[in-house]
Amino acid sequence: MITYNKYLAKLQHPVVALQFIQLARFSTLFLISIAFAKSNYTVNDIGLYEKFIYFAGALSFFWTNGLIQALLGQYHKLKSKNEQARYLFNNVILAATFSVLIFLIVLSFEKPLSLFFINNEAIPYKFIFLSYLLLSPLTYFIEYIYLLNNKLSSIYFYGIVSYFIQLLVIIVPAFILNDLVYSLEGLILITLLRLIWLFKTLLKYSIFSLSIYQIKHALKLARPLILGAFIAGSIPYVDGVIVAMHFDDSIFAIYRYGARELPISVLLASAFSNAMIPILNTSHNIIPGIKQLKRQALQLMHVLFPLSIVLMITSFYLFKYIFNPKFIDSAPIFNIMLLLVIPRMVFPQTILMAKAQNKYLLWASIIEFLTKLIFSFILLSYFSIKGIALATVIAFTIEKIILMFFVYKKDRLLPHHYTHMSWFIFYSLLTITTYICIEQIFPLKNF
């Protein structure tokens, strides 16, 4: 009974709840990938679906992340519940404005955007795509509304129901109807259901009162975060552009399948970082919050480092038997992306966002982006498609080092204050050693 109660207590922590829904999101995408690989869809069909999701994400990820992170950093600083409720509503209105703006930009510049992002002259399934682009970004606010109102059980319920339905409406057509358009229509259906859920959630936890002042204030706080997210977060999309420029749809699908680790490490680490922002900025003394950040970051290390090592060892067999032999060439990309777990387990950005020192995130993101571009084209000529993945690891590591410097410069916090360095060094060396051994003992086909 004591163990059971301790387990329930852990589930009622905001970090765990947010990590759960991010893991549910990733697991659903992962299962869809497996189902598609086992279905009658061709590799080109799967590549087209990946381009669909990738294109929509490229146009919305930066401003949704920026607005949500700014909301997390400001919400609990407001004096009253009514003010918080109005601020929440106006943040969603601001997000809807961004969504409409992006929608109109795509309508106006369809051909150049389509050529740039997916190397197509026109958007495949244009009406479905535009509907998804307009509606889906707003639904990401649902779990954060629950988080800010400490309704953690609602996060679990929403995650289970929402992603189970998504799984069904997308993979069932792949086996019964054998036409990609029905899977895409299923994606629109679940988006509409989530939009209804968002509206009901806003009715309960917000006050529908438009405030230009609050919108301007939210935009001011979010602006550097949006720009930073656009620059740093665009790196996976830069990868996609480079791959689309140099390779065909089948290789694009292979690369995207190999880069699947990137979402899981991003989602879990991002969920942890986002959940810690309100904890750090509601503390009168930041030291207890820093200690909690250090303690729970170690718990995340104990999960993600061993998982990455196991996946690295088994990647060849995972791609051969869980997907199908056509995707074996994704394994080397997958193993390189697993190295990203090392810089992801340090969280200087969380401290900077909690203290509203957002401009430093922007500067670090600019350096990361430039590093990524330079190394991508250099390493592409030496290692082909694997060089693009290696450049991502190098650029992200440099960005984290820069952020650690800013945290020390502004807050006099060294890495050991918010990171268990002995465990971090041990896990990092073990991960790098495993990667080197895997590449030498089990060399996979180079592109």
C-alpha positions in Angstrom: 0.0 0.0 0.0 2.9 2.4 0.8 4.6 1.6 -2.5 1.3 2.2 -4.3 0.7 5.5 -2.6 4.3 6.6 -3.4 3.6 5.7 -7.1 0.4 7.7 -7.1 2.3 10.7 -5.5 4.9 10.6 -8.3 2.1 10.7 -10.9 0.8 13.9 -9.3 4.0 15.8 -10.0 3.7 18.3 -12.9 7.0 17.1 -14.5 5.8 13.5 -14.6 2.4 14.5 -16.0 3.8 16.6 -18.8 6.4 14.0 -19.6 3.6 11.5 -19.8 1.7 13.4 -22.5 4.8 14.1 -24.5 5.7 10.4 -24.3 2.1 9.5 -25.4 2.5 11.9 -28.4 5.8 10.4 -29.4 4.6 6.8 -28.8 1.6 7.4 -31.1 3.8 8.8 -33.9 6.2 5.9 -33.4 3.4 3.3 -33.6 2.0 5.0 -36.7 5.4 4.7 -38.3 5.5 1.0 -37.5 2.0 0.5 -38.8 2.7 2.3 -42.0 5.9 0.3 -42.6 3.8 -2.9 -42.1 0.9 -1.7 -44.3 0.5 -1.7 -48.0 1.7 1.9 -48.3 4.8 2.3 -50.4 7.9 3.9 -49.1 7.0 6.9 -51.3 3.6 7.1 -49.6 5.2 7.1 -46.2 7.7 9.7 -47.4 4.7 11.9 -48.5 3.0 11.5 -45.1 6.3 12.4 -43.4 6.6 15.5 -45.6 3.0 16.5 -44.7 3.7 16.4 -41.0 7.2 17.9 -41.4 6.0 20.8 -43.5 3.1 21.7 -41.0 5.5 21.4 -38.1 8.1 23.6 -39.7 5.6 26.4 -40.0 4.2 26.2 -36.5 6.6 24.8 -34.0 8.6 28.0 -33.3 5.7 30.3 -32.4 3.7 27.7 -30.4 6.8 26.8 -28.3 7.6 30.5 -27.8 4.1 31.4 -26.7 3.7 28.4 -24.4 7.1 29.0 -22.7 6.3 32.7 -22.2 2.9 31.8 -20.8 4.5 29.3 -18.3 7.0 31.9 -17.2 4.4 34.7 -16.6 1.2 33.0 -15.5 1.9 32.5 -11.8 3.4 36.0 -11.5 0.0 37.5 -12.1 -1.7 38.7 -8.9 -5.2 37.2 -9.1 -7.0 34.2 -10.5 -9.2 36.4 -12.7 -6.1 38.1 -14.2 -4.6 34.7 -14.8 -7.8 33.5 -16.5 -7.9 36.5 -18.8 -4.2 36.2 -19.6 -4.7 32.6 -20.6 -7.5 33.5 -23.0 -5.5 36.3 -24.6 -2.6 34.0 -25.1 -4.8 31.6 -27.0 -6.2 34.5 -29.0 -2.6 35.5 -29.8 -1.9 31.9 -30.9 -4.9 31.9 -33.1 -3.7 35.2 -34.8 -0.4 33.6 -35.5 -2.1 30.5 -36.9 -4.3 32.6 -39.3 -1.2 34.7 -40.3 0.8 31.6 -41.2 -2.2 30.2 -43.1 -2.4 33.3 -45.2 1.3 33.3 -45.9 1.2 29.8 -47.2 -1.8 30.6 -49.4 0.1 33.5 -50.8 3.4 31.9 -51.3 2.5 28.2 -51.8 5.0 27.4 -54.6 8.2 28.9 -53.1 7.4 27.5 -49.6 6.6 24.1 -51.0 9.7 24.0 -53.1 11.9 25.1 -50.1 10.5 22.7 -47.5 9.5 19.6 -49.4 10.9 20.1 -52.9 7.5 20.0 -54.5 5.9 22.7 -56.7 2.5 22.3 -55.0 1.4 21.2 -51.6 0.1 17.6 -51.7 -3.5 17.3 -50.5 -3.6 21.0 -50.2 -7.1 21.4 -48.6 -6.3 18.8 -45.9 -2.9 20.3 -45.3 -4.2 23.9 -44.9 -6.9 22.7 -42.5 -4.4 20.9 -40.4 -2.0 23.9 -40.5 -4.7 26.3 -39.3 -6.2 24.2 -36.5 -3.6 21.9 -35.0 -1.2 24.4 -33.4 -3.9 25.7 -31.0 -4.5 22.2 -29.6 -1.0 22.1 -28.0 -2.3 24.6 -25.3 -4.6 22.0 -23.8 -2.1 20.1 -21.6 -0.5 23.4 -20.5 -3.8 24.8 -19.4 -4.3 21.8 -17.2 -0.7 22.1 -15.9 -1.1 25.8 -14.9 -4.3 25.0 -13.1 -2.7 21.9 -11.4 -5.3 19.5 -13.0 -2.7 16.8 -13.5 -5.3 13.9 -13.7 -6.9 15.7 -16.6 -3.6 15.7 -18.4 -3.5 11.9 -18.1 -7.1 11.5 -19.2 -6.7 13.8 -22.2 -3.5 12.1 -23.3 -4.9 8.6 -23.1 -8.2 9.4 -24.9 -6.7 11.8 -27.5 -3.8 9.7 -28.7 -5.7 6.4 -28.7 -8.2 8.0 -31.0 -5.4 9.4 -33.2 -3.8 6.0 -33.5 -7.1 4.4 -34.6 -8.2 7.0 -37.2 -4.8 7.1 -38.9 -3.6 3.5 -38.9 -6.9 1.7 -39.6 -7.3 3.3 -43.1 -3.7 2.1 -43.8 -4.8 -1.5 -43.6 -8.4 -1.4 -44.7 -8.7 1.3 -47.3 -5.1 1.3 -48.6 -5.2 5.0 -49.5 -3.1 7.7 -47.8 -5.9 10.3 -48.2 -8.0 8.5 -45.6 -5.2 8.6 -43.0 -4.8 12.3 -43.6 -8.5 12.8 -43.2 -8.2 10.9 -39.9 -5.6 13.4 -38.8 -8.1 16.2 -39.5 -10.8 14.4 -37.5 -8.7 14.1 -34.4 -7.6 17.7 -34.7 -11.2 18.9 -34.8 -12.0 16.8 -31.7 -9.0 18.3 -29.9 -10.2 21.8 -30.9 -13.6 21.1 -29.3 -11.7 19.9 -26.2 -9.7 23.1 -26.1 -12.8 25.2 -26.3 -14.4 23.4 -23.4 -11.2 23.7 -21.4 -11.0 27.5 -22.0 -14.7 27.8 -20.9 -13.7 26.2 -17.6 -10.3 27.8 -16.9 -10.3 31.2 -18.7 -12.3 34.4 -18.9 -13.3 35.4 -22.4 -12.2 39.0 -22.2 -10.1 40.5 -25.0 -7.2 42.7 -23.8 -4.9 44.4 -26.3 -2.6 45.2 -23.4 -2.3 41.6 -22.3 -1.7 40.5 -25.9 1.0 43.0 -26.4 2.6 42.0 -23.1 2.5 38.3 -24.0 4.0 39.1 -27.4 6.8 41.1 -25.8 7.7 38.2 -23.5 7.4 35.6 -26.2 9.3 37.5 -29.0 12.8 36.4 -28.1 11.6 32.9 -27.3 9.8 32.6 -30.6 12.9 33.8 -32.5 15.1 31.5 -30.5 12.8 28.6 -31.1 12.6 29.4 -34.8 16.4 29.5 -35.1 17.3 26.6 -32.9 14.2 24.5 -33.5 14.4 24.9 -37.2 17.5 22.7 -37.3 15.5 19.4 -37.8 13.7 21.2 -40.6 17.0 22.4 -42.1 18.0 18.7 -42.1 14.8 17.9 -44.0 15.5 20.7 -46.5 19.0 19.5 -47.1 17.9 15.9 -47.5 15.1 16.9 -49.8 17.5 18.9 -52.0 20.0 16.1 -52.3 18.0 12.9 -52.2 14.6 11.5 -53.4 11.4 10.7 -51.3 12.5 7.2 -50.3 15.8 8.5 -48.8 13.8 11.3 -47.2 11.7 8.7 -45.5 14.8 6.7 -44.5 16.4 9.8 -42.9 13.2 10.7 -41.1 12.8 7.2 -39.7 16.5 7.3 -38.5 16.0 10.7 -36.9 13.2 9.3 -34.7 15.3 9.6 -31.5 15.3 13.4 -31.8 11.6 13.7 -30.9 11.7 11.4 -27.9 14.7 13.2 -26.3 13.3 16.6 -27.2 9.8 15.8 -25.9 10.9 14.4 -22.5 13.6 16.9 -21.9 11.3 19.8 -23.1 8.4 18.6 -20.9 10.8 18.5 -17.9 12.2 22.0 -18.7 8.7 23.5 -19.3 7.3 22.0 -16.1 10.2 23.3 -14.0 9.8 26.9 -15.3 6.7 27.7 -13.1 8.4 25.9 -10.1 11.6 28.1 -10.4 9.8 31.4 -11.0 7.3 30.9 -8.1 10.1 30.3 -5.6 11.0 33.4 -3.5 14.4 31.8 -3.2 15.6 30.1 -6.4 18.0 27.7 -4.6 15.3 25.1 -3.6 14.1 25.2 -7.2 17.7 24.7 -8.5 18.1 21.7 -6.1 14.8 20.2 -7.4 16.0 20.8 -11.0 19.2 19.0 -10.3 17.5 16.1 -8.5 14.9 15.5 -11.1 17.3 16.0 -14.0 19.2 13.1 -12.5 16.1 11.0 -12.6 15.7 11.8 -16.2 19.3 10.8 -16.9 18.6 7.4 -15.3 15.9 6.9 -17.9 17.2 8.4 -21.1 20.8 7.4 -21.0 20.2 3.7 -20.5 17.4 3.7 -23.0 19.6 5.4 -25.6 22.4 2.9 -25.0 20.0 -0.1 -25.3 18.5 1.4 -28.5 21.9 2.0 -29.9 22.9 -1.6 -29.4 19.7 -3.0 -30.9 19.1 -0.4 -33.6 20.0 -2.7 -36.6 17.5 -5.3 -35.4 14.8 -2.8 -34.5 14.8 -1.4 -38.0 15.0 -4.8 -39.6 12.3 -6.5 -37.7 10.0 -3.8 -36.2 9.9 -1.7 -39.4 11.1 -3.7 -42.4 14.4 -4.4 -44.2 13.9 -1.3 -46.4 14.6 0.9 -43.4 17.8 -0.8 -42.2 19.8 2.2 -43.6 18.0 4.4 -41.1 19.9 2.7 -38.2 23.2 4.7 -38.6 21.3 8.0 -38.5 19.3 6.7 -35.5 22.6 5.9 -33.6 24.1 9.4 -34.3 20.9 11.1 -33.1 21.0 9.1 -29.9 24.2 11.0 -29.0 22.0 14.1 -28.6 21.0 12.7 -25.2 24.3 14.0 -23.8 23.7 17.8 -24.2 20.0 17.4 -23.6 20.6 16.3 -20.0 21.9 19.7 -19.0 19.2 22.4 -18.4 20.7 25.9 -18.3 17.9 27.1 -20.6 15.3 26.4 -17.9 17.1 28.7 -15.5 17.3 31.5 -18.1 13.6 31.2 -19.0 12.5 31.2 -15.4 14.5 34.4 -14.7 13.2 36.0 -17.9 16.7 36.2 -19.4 15.4 35.2 -22.8 17.7 37.2 -25.0 20.6 34.9 -24.1 18.6 31.9 -25.5 18.2 33.9 -28.8 22.0 34.6 -29.0 22.9 31.0 -28.4 20.3 29.8 -30.9 21.8 32.0 -33.6 25.3 30.5 -33.0 23.8 27.0 -33.0 22.1 27.6 -36.3 25.2 29.0 -38.0 27.3 26.1 -36.7 24.7 23.6 -37.9 24.7 25.0 -41.5 28.5 25.2 -41.7 29.0 21.6 -40.4 26.1 20.2 -42.4 27.6 21.1 -45.8 31.1 20.2 -44.7 30.3 16.8 -43.2 27.8 16.0 -46.0 30.7 15.9 -48.5 32.6 13.5 -46.3 29.9 11.3 -44.7 26.9 11.8 -47.0 23.6 11.7 -45.2 25.2 10.7 -41.9 27.1 14.0 -41.9 23.9 16.0 -41.5 23.1 14.1 -38.3 26.6 14.6 -37.0 26.4 18.3 -37.6 23.2 18.4 -35.5 25.0 16.8 -32.5 27.9 19.2 -32.8 25.8 22.3 -33.1 23.5 21.4 -30.2 26.4 20.7 -27.9 28.0 24.1 -28.7 24.7 25.8 -27.9 24.4 24.1 -24.5 28.0 25.2 -23.6 27.1 28.8 -24.5 24.0 28.7 -22.4 26.0 27.3 -19.4 28.3 30.2 -19.8 25.4 32.7 -19.7 24.0 31.1 -16.6 27.3 31.4 -14.9 27.8 35.0 -16.1 24.3 36.3 -15.1 23.5 34.0 -12.1 26.8 32.7 -10.9 25.6 29.1 -11.2 28.1 26.5 -12.3 27.0 23.3 -14.1 27.5 21.3 -10.9 24.9 23.4 -9.2 22.1 22.2 -11.4 23.6 18.9 -12.8 24.9 15.8 -11.1 28.2 16.0 -12.9 29.6 12.6 -11.8 26.6 10.7 -13.2 26.5 12.9 -16.2 30.2 12.3 -17.1 29.8 8.5 -16.4 26.7 8.2 -18.7 28.2 10.4 -21.4 31.4 8.4 -21.6 29.4 5.2 -21.6 27.2 6.4 -24.4 30.1 7.6 -26.6 32.0 4.4 -26.0 29.0 2.3 -27.0 28.5 4.3 -30.2 32.2 3.8 -31.2 32.0 0.1 -30.5 28.8 -0.3 -32.4 30.2 1.5 -35.4 33.4 -0.6 -35.4 31.9 -4.0 -34.6 28.7 -3.7 -36.5 29.3 -1.3 -39.4 26.2 -0.5 -41.3 25.8 0.5 -44.9 27.0 4.0 -45.6 24.9 6.2 -47.9 
